[in-house]
Amino acid sequence: MIQNGELLIRLMNANDYEVMVKWLNDKKVLEFYEEPPSNMDRVIKKYGPRVEGQHNVAPCIIEHKEEPIGYIQYYKIQEDEFRRYGYTTNERIYGIDQFIGESRLWGKGMGTSMILMMLNYLSINKNASRVVLEVKIGNGRAISCYKKCGFREIKDLNDAHCLMEWVNRTK
């Protein structure tokens, strides 16, 4: 789907469920991704409809040197989220969520690279005018990464999260 050097973002498939179970049981990952520990049934129930194209979320796996290292998903913002985030127009706004599942690779620039790759993809292939994401206020590593990618904090959503936004300047 998207490749830049040794980094590849591809659509998730059923063969990826096992690695998702691994990542979604890693305490370091769960500290920031905010899901409960998982098992195969839970992963299939949540990600199966996405993999099969029966959900508005497009799930993707990030590979480095042909090894899965993380997850990223994108989705067109739905009407209820437009209101919650404070948008009043029907712009082409997408949301993303992501994590690097192999914590030994944190802090090596791969998060920045994969997000920039996804922003480029959404801009060119989905005509996105903006991309938003929610982040824990205390997740300094992620916030720093997002700012490097051109996101800015625009709104506190509650006591623990803020909304960050990237604006497509080519539109």
Backbone hydrogen bonds in HBPLUS format (Angstrom, degrees):
<---DONOR---> <-ACCEPTOR-->    atom                        ^
c    i                          cat <-CA-CA->   ^        H-A-AA   ^      H-
h    n   atom  resd res      DA  || num        DHA   H-A  angle D-A-AA Bond
n    s   type  num  typ     dist DA aas  dist angle  dist       angle   num
A0002-ILE N   A0009-ILE O   3.00 MM   7  5.13 153.4  2.07 153.9 157.2     1
A0009-ILE N   A0002-ILE O   2.80 MM   7  5.13 166.0  1.82 156.0 160.0     2
A0004-ASN N   A0007-LEU O   2.87 MM   3  5.32 164.8  1.89 160.8 164.6     3
A0007-LEU N   A0004-ASN O   3.11 MM   3  5.32 163.2  2.14 128.4 128.1     4
A0065-LYS N   A0006-GLU O   3.01 MM  59  5.21 158.1  2.06 141.8 148.2     5
A0008-LEU N   A0063-GLU O   2.89 MM  55  5.06 159.4  1.93 147.4 151.5     6
A0063-GLU N   A0008-LEU O   2.74 MM  55  5.06 164.2  1.77 154.0 159.0     7
A0010-ARG N   A0061-ILE O   3.00 MM  51  5.52 165.4  2.03 157.4 160.5     8
A0061-ILE N   A0010-ARG O   2.80 MM  51  5.52 153.7  1.86 159.9 168.0     9
A0012-MET N   A0059-PRO O   2.92 MM  47  5.50 169.5  1.93 131.3 130.0    10
A0016-ASP N   A0013-ASN O   2.87 MM   3  5.63 165.6  1.89 126.4 131.1    11
A0017-TYR N   A0014-ALA O   3.35 MM   3  5.69 172.1  2.36 112.3 114.7    12
A0020-MET N   A0016-ASP O   3.10 MM   4  6.34 152.0  2.18 152.2 160.7    13
A0021-VAL N   A0017-TYR O   2.94 MM   4  6.27 152.6  2.02 151.4 158.4    14
A0022-LYS N   A0018-GLU O   3.10 MM   4  6.45 156.8  2.16 144.4 150.5    15
A0023-TRP N   A0019-VAL O   2.93 MM   4  6.22 169.4  1.94 152.0 153.6    16
A0024-LEU N   A0020-MET O   2.77 MM   4  5.86 160.4  1.81 152.1 158.3    17
A0025-ASN N   A0022-LYS O   3.16 MM   3  5.42 154.3  2.23 111.7 113.7    18
A0026-ASP N   A0023-TRP O   3.10 MM   3  5.22 167.0  2.11 110.6 113.6    19
A0038-SER N   A0024-LEU O   3.18 MM  14  5.59 134.4  2.40 124.9 135.3    20
A0029-VAL N   A0026-ASP O   3.05 MM   3  5.37 117.5  2.45 105.9 120.4    21
A0030-LEU N   A0026-ASP O   2.93 MM   4  6.20 170.0  1.94 162.7 165.8    22
A0031-GLU N   A0027-LYS O   3.03 MM   4  6.04 136.1  2.23 139.6 149.1    23
A0032-PHE N   A0029-VAL O   3.09 MM   3  5.78 147.1  2.20 116.3 123.8    24
A0033-TYR N   A0029-VAL O   2.90 MM   4  6.01 160.5  1.94 154.0 160.1    25
A0034-GLU N   A0030-LEU O   3.23 MM   4  5.30 151.4  2.32 124.6 128.0    26
A0043-VAL N   A0039-ASN O   3.00 MM   4  6.23 163.7  2.02 160.1 165.0    27
A0044-ILE N   A0040-MET O   2.93 MM   4  6.11 168.8  1.94 157.1 159.8    28
A0045-LYS N   A0041-ASP O   2.91 MM   4  6.06 158.1  1.96 146.7 153.4    29
A0046-LYS N   A0042-ARG O   3.00 MM   4  6.20 159.5  2.04 149.0 153.8    30
A0047-TYR N   A0043-VAL O   2.75 MM   4  5.69 163.3  1.77 157.9 162.3    31
A0048-GLY N   A0044-ILE O   2.81 MM   4  4.71 140.7  1.96 121.4 131.5    32
A0050-ARG N   A0047-TYR O   3.10 MM   3  5.10 119.0  2.49  97.5 113.1    33
A0051-VAL N   A0047-TYR O   2.86 MM   4  6.11 161.1  1.89 160.1 165.5    34
A0052-GLU N   A0048-GLY O   2.92 MM   4  6.13 153.9  1.99 154.5 162.2    35
A0054-GLN N   A0049-PRO O   2.74 MM   5  4.94 152.1  1.81 164.3 161.9    36
A0053-GLY N   A0050-ARG O   3.11 MM   3  5.16 161.0  2.15 104.6 109.9    37
A0058-ALA N   A0074-TYR O   2.85 MM  16  5.39 179.3  1.85 169.0 168.9    38
A0074-TYR N   A0058-ALA O   3.12 MM  16  5.39 153.1  2.20 139.4 145.8    39
A0060-CYS N   A0072-ILE O   2.78 MM  12  5.20 133.8  1.99 148.2 163.1    40
A0072-ILE N   A0060-CYS O   3.02 MM  12  5.20 162.5  2.05 135.5 138.7    41
A0062-ILE N   A0070-GLY O   2.82 MM   8  4.92 171.3  1.83 128.4 129.9    42
A0069-ILE N   A0062-ILE O   2.76 MM   7  5.72 171.1  1.77 158.8 159.4    43
A0070-GLY N   A0062-ILE O   3.36 MM   8  4.92 147.4  2.48 135.5 132.5    44
A0064-HIS N   A0067-GLU O   2.89 MM   3  5.33 156.2  1.95 149.3 149.3    45
A0067-GLU N   A0064-HIS O   3.08 MM   3  5.33 158.5  2.12 110.2 116.9    46
A0101-GLY N   A0069-ILE O   2.70 MM  32  5.55 126.4  1.98 127.8 144.5    47
A0102-GLU N   A0069-ILE O   3.29 MM  33  5.45 138.6  2.47 152.2 144.8    48
A0071-TYR N   A0099-PHE O   2.91 MM  28  5.51 157.2  1.96 160.1 167.8    49
A0099-PHE N   A0071-TYR O   2.92 MM  28  5.51 153.4  1.99 156.2 158.2    50
A0073-GLN N   A0097-ASP O   2.87 MM  24  5.48 155.2  1.93 160.3 166.7    51
A0097-ASP N   A0073-GLN O   3.17 MM  24  5.48 147.1  2.28 141.1 147.3    52
A0075-TYR N   A0095-GLY O   3.07 MM  20  5.38 141.5  2.22 148.7 153.5    53
A0095-GLY N   A0075-TYR O   2.76 MM  20  5.38 159.8  1.80 159.6 166.6    54
A0077-ILE N   A0093-ILE O   2.80 MM  16  5.67 174.0  1.81 151.6 153.2    55
A0081-GLU N   A0078-GLN O   2.97 MM   3  5.43 125.2  2.28 110.7 124.8    56
A0082-PHE N   A0078-GLN O   3.05 MM   4  6.42 145.8  2.17 150.5 161.0    57
A0083-ARG N   A0079-GLU O   3.35 MM   4  6.74 157.9  2.41 151.5 154.2    58
A0084-ARG N   A0080-ASP O   3.09 MM   4  6.33 164.2  2.11 143.6 148.4    59
A0085-TYR N   A0081-GLU O   2.84 MM   4  5.86 157.9  1.89 151.1 155.7    60
A0086-GLY N   A0082-PHE O   3.04 MM   4  6.07 118.5  2.43 134.2 149.2    61
A0087-TYR N   A0082-PHE O   2.85 MM   5  5.02 147.9  1.95 156.1 154.2    62
A0086-GLY N   A0083-ARG O   3.08 MM   3  5.03 142.3  2.22  97.3 108.7    63
A0129-SER N   A0092-ARG O   2.77 MM  37  5.38 157.5  1.82 141.0 148.9    64
A0094-TYR N   A0130-ARG O   3.04 MM  36  6.43 162.2  2.07 146.8 148.8    65
A0132-VAL N   A0094-TYR O   2.79 MM  38  6.30 154.5  1.85 153.9 162.1    66
A0096-ILE N   A0132-VAL O   3.12 MM  36  6.58 144.4  2.25 162.6 172.5    67
A0105-LEU N   A0102-GLU O   2.85 MM   3  5.76 166.9  1.86 130.7 135.3    68
A0106-TRP N   A0103-SER O   3.07 MM   3  5.20 168.1  2.08 109.5 113.1    69
A0113-SER N   A0109-GLY O   3.08 MM   4  6.30 163.5  2.11 146.8 151.6    70
A0114-MET N   A0110-MET O   2.86 MM   4  6.04 167.3  1.87 153.3 156.3    71
A0115-ILE N   A0111-GLY O   3.01 MM   4  6.14 157.8  2.06 149.4 155.4    72
A0116-LEU N   A0112-THR O   2.97 MM   4  6.14 166.0  1.99 153.6 157.7    73
A0117-MET N   A0113-SER O   2.94 MM   4  6.13 154.7  2.00 148.6 156.0    74
A0118-MET N   A0114-MET O   3.00 MM   4  6.20 154.7  2.06 141.6 148.0    75
A0119-LEU N   A0115-ILE O   2.83 MM   4  6.08 160.5  1.86 156.4 161.8    76
A0120-ASN N   A0116-LEU O   3.04 MM   4  6.17 160.6  2.07 146.4 151.1    77
A0121-TYR N   A0117-MET O   2.99 MM   4  6.23 157.3  2.04 145.0 151.5    78
A0122-LEU N   A0118-MET O   2.84 MM   4  6.07 168.5  1.86 157.6 159.7    79
A0123-SER N   A0119-LEU O   2.93 MM   4  6.02 153.7  2.00 145.8 153.4    80
A0124-ILE N   A0120-ASN O   2.98 MM   4  6.13 169.4  1.99 153.4 155.8    81
A0125-ASN N   A0121-TYR O   2.72 MM   4  5.53 155.8  1.77 152.9 160.4    82
A0126-LYS N   A0122-LEU O   3.13 MM   4  4.83 139.7  2.30 111.1 121.5    83
A0128-ALA N   A0122-LEU O   3.03 MM   6  5.55 174.3  2.04 135.6 135.9    84
A0168-ASN N   A0129-SER O   2.89 MM  39  5.10 173.5  1.89 141.8 142.2    85
A0131-VAL N   A0166-TRP O   2.89 MM  35  5.13 151.1  1.98 144.0 151.5    86
A0166-TRP N   A0131-VAL O   2.76 MM  35  5.13 154.7  1.82 155.3 163.4    87
A0133-LEU N   A0164-MET O   2.99 MM  31  5.41 147.1  2.10 146.7 151.4    88
A0164-MET N   A0133-LEU O   2.85 MM  31  5.41 167.5  1.87 165.4 169.3    89
A0135-VAL N   A0162-CYS O   3.04 MM  27  5.63 156.3  2.10 154.9 162.5    90
A0162-CYS N   A0135-VAL O   2.94 MM  27  5.63 151.8  2.02 152.4 160.3    91
A0139-ASN N   A0136-LYS O   3.02 MM   3  5.35 168.3  2.03 118.1 121.2    92
A0137-ILE N   A0160-ALA O   2.81 MM  23  5.60 161.6  1.85 134.5 139.8    93
A0140-GLY N   A0138-GLY O   3.04 MM   2  5.66 131.3  2.29 103.8  90.1    94
A0143-ILE N   A0139-ASN O   3.00 MM   4  6.26 170.1  2.01 160.1 163.3    95
A0144-SER N   A0140-GLY O   2.94 MM   4  5.98 162.2  1.97 148.6 153.2    96
A0145-CYS N   A0141-ARG O   3.08 MM   4  6.28 157.2  2.13 143.6 150.0    97
A0146-TYR N   A0142-ALA O   2.82 MM   4  6.10 165.2  1.84 160.1 163.7    98
A0147-LYS N   A0143-ILE O   2.93 MM   4  6.12 157.9  1.98 149.5 155.5    99
A0148-LYS N   A0144-SER O   3.02 MM   4  6.28 152.5  2.10 145.6 152.9   100
A0149-CYS N   A0145-CYS O   3.15 MM   4  6.48 136.5  2.35 141.2 153.1   101
A0149-CYS N   A0146-TYR O   3.04 MM   3  5.04 128.2  2.32  94.4 108.5   102
A0151-PHE N   A0146-TYR O   2.98 MM   5  5.35 161.6  2.01 147.5 141.5   103
A0150-GLY N   A0147-LYS O   3.01 MM   3  5.08 160.7  2.05 105.2 111.2   104
A0152-ARG N   A0165-GLU O   2.88 MM  13  5.44 143.7  2.02 135.2 144.4   105
A0165-GLU N   A0152-ARG O   2.90 MM  13  5.44 156.9  1.95 146.7 151.2   106
A0154-ILE N   A0163-LEU O   2.87 MM   9  5.83 177.3  1.87 162.6 163.3   107
A0163-LEU N   A0155-LYS O   2.67 MM   8  5.15 165.2  1.69 161.1 166.6   108
A0157-LEU N   A0161-HIS O   2.98 MM   4  5.56 157.3  2.04 131.1 137.9   109
